[in-house]
Amino acid sequence: FGKTPVQALATLTPEAGRWYQLVGVRDLRTGTFSLYIDGELQAQVASSEAWSAKGSTIIGAARAGSKRVQLLTGAVTGIRIYNGALTEAEISELATADSP
């Protein structure tokens, strides 16, 4: 998002055929973007640049200019978008409740 893209990269190596819950949180208070997998914090990067959420949301790829890049190979299911940053407790609760 914004003019200076940021990436929060997981440290985990995914297993083929396994379901993972991914949660991304942009926290204006701390100026960070955090990536959680199955309720566990994987990465946190600075993201203080203003972001307009009015544009299209892209899941399973990134956007460079007007082109989609870094396309996901696999399936994406059960997408939810929340209005507001989730707390670590809420993320942990969702990971437990959403497991298939």
C-alpha positions as CSV (number, residue, x, y, z in Angstrom):
1,F,0.0,0.0,0.0
2,G,1.1,3.6,-0.5
3,K,4.0,4.6,-2.7
4,T,6.7,2.8,-0.8
5,P,5.7,-0.9,-0.6
6,V,6.5,-3.0,2.5
7,Q,6.7,-6.7,2.9
8,A,6.2,-8.7,6.0
9,L,7.7,-12.1,5.2
10,A,7.0,-15.2,7.2
11,T,9.8,-17.3,8.7
12,L,7.8,-20.5,8.4
13,T,8.1,-22.8,5.4
14,P,4.6,-23.8,4.4
15,E,3.6,-27.5,3.9
16,A,1.8,-28.3,0.7
17,G,-1.8,-29.2,1.2
18,R,-2.0,-27.8,4.8
19,W,-4.5,-25.0,5.7
20,Y,-3.0,-21.8,7.2
21,Q,-4.8,-18.8,8.7
22,L,-3.1,-15.6,7.6
23,V,-3.8,-12.3,9.4
24,G,-2.4,-8.9,8.4
25,V,-2.8,-5.9,10.8
26,R,-1.9,-2.3,10.0
27,D,-1.7,-0.5,13.3
28,L,-1.7,3.3,13.0
29,R,-0.9,3.7,16.7
30,T,2.5,1.9,16.5
31,G,3.1,2.6,12.8
32,T,3.5,-1.1,12.0
33,F,2.2,-3.8,9.7
34,S,2.2,-7.3,11.3
35,L,1.8,-10.7,9.7
36,Y,0.3,-13.6,11.8
37,I,0.1,-17.2,10.7
38,D,-2.1,-19.5,12.8
39,G,-2.3,-16.9,15.5
40,E,1.5,-16.5,15.8
41,L,3.4,-13.3,14.9
42,Q,5.7,-14.0,12.0
43,A,6.9,-10.5,11.0
44,Q,6.4,-6.9,11.8
45,V,7.6,-4.0,9.7
46,A,7.3,-0.2,9.8
47,S,4.4,1.2,7.8
48,S,3.8,4.8,8.7
49,E,2.9,6.0,5.2
50,A,-0.7,7.1,4.7
51,W,-2.8,4.4,3.0
52,S,-6.2,4.9,1.3
53,A,-8.3,1.8,1.7
54,K,-10.8,3.0,-0.9
55,G,-9.0,1.2,-3.7
56,S,-9.3,-2.4,-4.7
57,T,-8.1,-5.1,-2.3
58,I,-5.9,-7.7,-4.0
59,I,-5.5,-11.1,-2.3
60,G,-3.2,-13.7,-3.7
61,A,-0.9,-11.2,-5.6
62,A,0.8,-7.9,-5.3
63,R,0.4,-4.9,-7.6
64,A,3.2,-3.1,-9.3
65,G,1.8,-0.1,-11.2
66,S,-1.3,-1.4,-12.9
67,K,-0.1,-5.0,-13.1
68,R,-0.6,-7.9,-10.8
69,V,2.7,-9.6,-9.8
70,Q,3.9,-12.3,-7.4
71,L,0.8,-14.4,-8.1
72,L,-0.1,-17.0,-5.5
73,T,0.0,-20.6,-6.6
74,G,-2.6,-22.4,-4.6
75,A,-6.1,-21.7,-3.1
76,V,-7.4,-18.8,-1.0
77,T,-10.6,-19.5,1.0
78,G,-12.5,-18.0,3.9
79,I,-11.5,-14.3,3.4
80,R,-12.6,-11.8,6.0
81,I,-11.8,-8.1,6.1
82,Y,-12.3,-6.3,9.5
83,N,-12.7,-2.5,10.0
84,G,-10.1,-1.8,12.6
85,A,-6.9,-3.5,13.9
86,L,-7.3,-6.8,15.7
87,T,-5.6,-7.4,19.0
88,E,-3.2,-10.3,19.5
89,A,-5.9,-12.0,21.7
90,E,-8.5,-11.6,18.9
91,I,-6.1,-13.0,16.3
92,S,-5.3,-16.0,18.6
93,E,-9.0,-16.6,19.2
94,L,-9.7,-16.5,15.4
95,A,-6.9,-19.0,14.7
96,T,-8.4,-21.5,17.1
97,A,-12.0,-20.9,15.9
98,D,-11.2,-21.0,12.2
99,S,-9.1,-24.2,12.0
100,P,-10.7,-26.7,9.6
